[in-house]
């Protein structure tokens, strides 16, 4: 990997952690060996930028004086899932050679659509959607409603840091994988403490009554059966799943000098 500072490198050093690059061998390896207190964490870092074709279309539309509209569905995305699969593979190969306690992927969303990309990545990790009870105004996030990357890679990934770059600023959240066998250990680790309230823990949100959690072996492709499971588990009736969306409209305003 490049020796230039990266987002993970900058943030973890800012937090006072020891981070060093992992040499690349014949196999592709994770990027970083992170030491937090007595714990060693393997980190593979990924960056998602805007699609060049989209940027080209955007420029043409804006230069013509028209409105450029964007709509991104906030639901699991196959392209983002491929990024996680690649990261998990690199971490798994590294785990055979480096003593460690935890394994995480660092994902940074950058560019014009950084907001939607980070939201979409979280949905991809957790297979999440929103559940609304008909006749009620309340809507709750539902974790593992669909097939998810955290389920697919539950033995490899203990969590993910999902970051976004806004100008020169970087914001980040730690997403815990409740399906990992090291979930409880990571939850009480100094890495978790370092993120303060900037984290996602489905078990905690469920306990607080803020989210639903599908913790069963149902085929996630059978959404009606998943809904029936939620109705029985939470004693609710007449519910439906609803994906949120990210929408933006832009127009180029020319200012006379």
Secondary structure, DSSP 8 states (H G I E B T S, - for coil): --SS--HHHHHHHHTT-EEEE----SS---SEEEEETTEEEEEEEEEE---HHHHHHHHHHHHTT--EEEEEEES--HHHHHHHHHHHHHHHHHHTTS--SEEEEEEEE-STTHHHHHHHHHHHHHT-EEEEETT---EEEEETSS--HHHHTTTT-SEEEEEEEETTEEEEEEEE-TTSTTHHHHHTSHHHHHTTT-EE-HHHHHHTTSEEE--S---TT-HHHHHHHHHHHHT--SEEEE-EEEEEEE-------
